[in-house]
Amino acid sequence: MADQPVTAVSTTTTEQAEPEQTEDIVTAFNIQASSDKGIDYAKLIDKYGCYPITPEQIQRIKDLSGMEVHRFIRRGIFFCQRDL
């Protein structure tokens, strides 16, 4: 075994820097903010052609259904709509 030449093994890796993300990424499986500020929900509303859910619409849902509005709507988790 001493007669076999020793081959050098490179231990350095070439990592390419990822380009800086300029837009928020929101899919059904992934949410990534482009900055430390978090997701820009106003930009998402414009991008997907939605409208914010207004307090008047929430009250109308409550009046028409005779029930309390779902907690996700009350808490702002569902924050926009298309045809409400």
C-alpha positions, 0 to 999 in steps of 0.5 A: 500500500505504501507504493500507491500515490496519495491523491489530494482531496479538496475540503473546500466547497464552492457555495454560491450566494443566493440572490437576495429575495425581493418579493414575499413568497406565499404558497399553500406550502411555503411562506417566506418574507423578503425582509425582517418586517414580515409579510406585506399583506397589502401587497398580497391583496393587490397581487391576488386581486382580493379586498380586505374584509371590512368591519361592516361585512363582518357585522353583516355576516353576524346579522344574516347568520344570527350567529357569532362570526368564525373566530378566524375572521374575528381575529383577522386570520382571514383578512381578505375576500374576493366575492363576499 
